[in-house]
Structures are given as C-alpha cells and as structure tokens.
Amino acid sequence: MAKDMLDAIYNAEEDCRQREANARAESAEKVEQTKADAKQVVLSAKEKAQKDADMLFEKTVKEGKKELEKASEKANLECDILSRTADKNRKRVIDGAIQRLSL
C-alpha cells in the first residue's frame, strides 16, 4: 500500500511537471505569436502612414500646380495690360520727345 501511495505521488508529480512544461511551451508560443502580430500591426501602420503621406504629397502637388497656373495667368494678364498701356503711350511720348528736340 505504501508503494501504491508513493507511485501515486510520483505520478501526480510527473503529471504536474508535464502540465507545467506544456504551459511553458504554450506561453512561449503565445509570446511569439503576439510578437508576430505586433510586427504586423506596426508594418500595417507604416504602410498606411506612407500611403497617407503619398496621397497628401500628390494633393499638395496638384494644389501647387493650380496656384502656379493662377499666378501665371494673373502675371500674363498684368503684362498684357502694361503692354497695351505702353502701346497707347508710345506715340505720345515719341511725339513729345520730337517736339522738345525740335525747339
């Protein structure tokens, strides 16, 4: 009977060691899976951030081109106005200079 009790205790301890080893292995596996999941989350976040940055860059480029076109159109309009004004005044200025030189 004592041998049976010792065998039972030994078997219980062995069972406990096996459960502890299984728990450690399962815990290590969960740690590795959690690390892999975290890496994937970080990678996804980086990809999304890059995509968002690229979209913002493209939007900024388009807006910059529009502003440049507007500024160019405005400058061309102002040049046209100055050119027409110069054309209108050219004859008068030349005639005035000729009159002064003729005196």
C-alpha positions in Angstrom: 0.0 0.0 0.0 2.8 2.4 0.8 4.3 1.6 -2.7 0.9 2.4 -4.3 0.9 5.7 -2.5 4.4 6.5 -3.5 3.6 5.6 -7.1 0.5 7.8 -7.0 2.6 10.7 -5.6 5.3 10.1 -8.2 2.7 10.0 -11.0 1.0 13.2 -9.7 4.3 15.0 -9.6 5.2 13.7 -13.1 1.8 14.9 -14.3 2.3 18.3 -12.7 5.7 18.6 -14.4 4.2 17.7 -17.8 1.4 20.3 -17.4 4.0 22.9 -16.3 6.1 22.1 -19.4 3.0 22.2 -21.6 2.0 25.6 -20.1 5.5 27.0 -20.6 5.5 25.8 -24.2 2.1 27.3 -24.8 3.1 30.5 -23.2 6.2 30.8 -25.3 4.2 30.1 -28.4 1.7 32.8 -27.4 4.6 35.3 -26.8 6.0 34.6 -30.3 2.5 34.9 -31.9 2.0 38.2 -30.0 5.4 39.5 -31.3 4.5 38.5 -34.8 1.1 40.2 -34.5 2.7 43.3 -33.1 5.2 43.4 -36.0 2.3 43.0 -38.5 0.4 45.9 -36.8 3.5 48.1 -37.0 4.1 47.2 -40.6 0.4 47.9 -41.5 0.6 51.2 -39.7 3.8 52.2 -41.5 2.2 51.2 -44.9 -0.9 53.3 -44.1 1.2 56.2 -43.0 3.3 56.0 -46.2 0.1 55.8 -48.3 -1.4 58.8 -46.5 1.8 60.7 -46.9 1.9 59.9 -50.6 -1.7 61.0 -51.1 -1.1 64.2 -49.2 2.0 64.9 -51.3 0.1 64.3 -54.6 -2.7 66.6 -53.3 -0.2 69.3 -52.4 1.5 69.0 -55.8 -1.9 69.4 -57.6 -2.8 72.4 -55.4 0.7 73.9 -56.1 0.2 73.5 -59.8 -3.2 75.1 -59.7 -1.7 78.0 -57.7 1.1 78.3 -60.1 -1.3 78.4 -63.1 -3.4 81.1 -61.4 -0.3 83.2 -60.6 0.9 82.7 -64.2 -2.4 83.7 -65.7 -2.5 86.8 -63.4 1.1 87.8 -64.4 0.2 87.3 -68.1 -2.9 89.5 -67.7 -0.8 92.2 -65.9 1.8 92.0 -68.7 -0.9 92.4 -71.3 -2.3 95.4 -69.5 1.2 97.0 -69.2 1.9 96.3 -72.9 -1.3 97.9 -74.0 -0.7 100.9 -71.9 2.8 101.2 -73.3 1.5 100.8 -76.8 -1.0 103.6 -76.1 1.6 106.0 -74.6 4.4 105.2 -77.0 3.3 107.5 -79.9 2.6 110.3 -77.5 6.0 110.0 -75.7 7.8 109.9 -79.1 5.9 112.9 -80.4 6.6 114.8 -77.2 10.3 114.0 -77.5 10.4 115.1 -81.1 8.7 118.4 -80.2 11.2 119.1 -77.5 14.1 118.2 -79.7 12.7 120.4 -82.5 12.6 123.5 -80.3 
